[in-house]
């Protein structure tokens, strides 16, 4: 990872790093659009507009995939040592995981009748809104970190990494609290079958997984921090 840091700071990496920052911005757009769609569905009760937003999440995620492949294809054109290529490829794929799991959550929602989401009640839905908000905040922190990666000192990298980890922990707590809320819903008041319940459960898990993926990227940030010592 130390050699990866040295390569990132070299002039040879400038073009690749610039492409990577655009890619991270696209991943951020995926998460932000998902947040917008969920707000349209839950807060504004506009399922048609929410559906359009969730479909756009899929479009943005596809664009991110194209960028990821473009970065890795261009990386192979440089005289990059095998280990650095492997490390950077894994880093890019980990970032792409944020968009992938967000799109998976979006697809899951599209498979559930909007009325079944809203019938869950304000308490669990508000916690879902919050978990998504924390995930967006964590992704924004990572995006800003990437933009200034070569200029930041160890203390600043550590501070941002710590912020992301705290947000991920808050998402873990909310994840548990959401299930506690759902478990209190009387069975007789649930109008859907077990298959829909499983889909909703998968959705809750996917929401929590977004921040997990951001934290996975933070692991690389921590390794870069150590390499700077």
JOQUILIN-V999151 format. One record per residue. N is the residue number from 1. RES is the residue in three letters. OMEGA is omega as a letter, one per 20 degrees, with the letter a starting at -180 (none if undefined). Layout:
# JOQUILIN-V999151
<<N RES OMEGA> <N RES OMEGA>>
This chain:
# JOQUILIN-V999151
<<1 UNK r> <2 UNK r> <3 UNK r> <4 UNK r> <5 UNK a> <6 UNK r> <7 UNK r> <8 UNK a> <9 UNK a> <10 UNK r> <11 UNK a> <12 UNK a> <13 UNK a> <14 UNK a> <15 UNK a> <16 UNK r> <17 UNK r> <18 UNK r> <19 UNK a> <20 UNK r> <21 UNK r> <22 UNK r> <23 UNK r> <24 UNK r> <25 UNK r> <26 UNK r> <27 UNK r> <28 UNK r> <29 UNK r> <30 UNK a> <31 UNK a> <32 UNK r> <33 UNK r> <34 UNK r> <35 UNK r> <36 UNK r> <37 UNK a> <38 UNK r> <39 UNK r> <40 UNK a> <41 UNK a> <42 UNK a> <43 UNK a> <44 UNK r> <45 UNK r> <46 UNK a> <47 UNK a> <48 UNK r> <49 UNK r> <50 UNK r> <51 UNK r> <52 UNK r> <53 UNK a> <54 UNK r> <55 UNK r> <56 UNK r> <57 UNK r> <58 UNK r> <59 UNK r> <60 UNK r> <61 UNK r> <62 UNK r> <63 UNK r> <64 UNK r> <65 UNK r> <66 UNK r> <67 UNK r> <68 UNK r> <69 UNK r> <70 UNK r> <71 UNK a> <72 UNK r> <73 UNK r> <74 UNK r> <75 UNK a> <76 UNK r> <77 UNK a> <78 UNK r> <79 UNK a> <80 UNK r> <81 UNK a> <82 UNK a> <83 UNK r> <84 UNK r> <85 UNK a> <86 UNK a> <87 UNK a> <88 UNK r> <89 UNK r> <90 UNK r> <91 UNK a> <92 UNK r> <93 UNK r> <94 UNK r> <95 UNK r> <96 UNK r> <97 UNK r> <98 UNK r> <99 UNK a> <100 UNK a> <101 UNK r> <102 UNK r> <103 UNK r> <104 UNK r> <105 UNK r> <106 UNK r> <107 UNK r> <108 UNK r> <109 UNK a> <110 UNK r> <111 UNK a> <112 UNK r> <113 UNK a> <114 UNK a> <115 UNK r> <116 UNK r> <117 UNK a> <118 UNK a> <119 UNK a> <120 UNK r> <121 UNK a> <122 UNK a> <123 UNK r> <124 UNK a> <125 UNK r> <126 UNK r> <127 UNK r> <128 UNK r> <129 UNK a> <130 UNK a> <131 UNK r> <132 UNK r> <133 UNK r> <134 UNK r> <135 UNK r> <136 UNK a> <137 UNK r> <138 UNK r> <139 UNK r> <140 UNK r> <141 UNK r> <142 UNK r> <143 UNK r> <144 UNK r> <145 UNK a> <146 UNK a> <147 UNK a> <148 UNK a> <149 UNK a> <150 UNK a> <151 UNK a> <152 UNK r> <153 UNK a> <154 UNK a> <155 UNK a> <156 UNK r> <157 UNK r> <158 UNK a> <159 UNK a> <160 UNK r> <161 UNK r> <162 UNK r> <163 UNK r> <164 UNK a> <165 UNK r> <166 UNK r> <167 UNK r> <168 UNK r> <169 UNK r> <170 UNK r> <171 UNK r> <172 UNK a> <173 UNK r> <174 UNK r> <175 UNK r> <176 UNK a> <177 UNK r> <178 UNK r> <179 UNK r> <180 UNK r> <181 UNK a> <182 UNK a> <183 UNK a> <184 UNK a> <185 UNK r> <186 UNK a> <187 UNK a> <188 UNK a> <189 UNK a> <190 UNK a> <191 UNK a> <192 UNK a> <193 UNK a> <194 UNK a> <195 UNK r> <196 UNK r> <197 UNK r> <198 UNK r> <199 UNK r> <200 UNK r> <201 UNK r> <202 UNK r> <203 UNK r> <204 UNK r> <205 UNK r> <206 UNK r> <207 UNK a> <208 UNK a> <209 UNK r> <210 UNK r> <211 UNK r> <212 UNK a> <213 UNK r> <214 UNK r> <215 UNK r> <216 UNK r> <217 UNK r> <218 UNK r> <219 UNK r> <220 UNK r> <221 UNK r> <222 UNK r> <223 UNK r> <224 UNK r> <225 UNK r> <226 UNK a> <227 UNK a> <228 UNK a> <229 UNK none>>
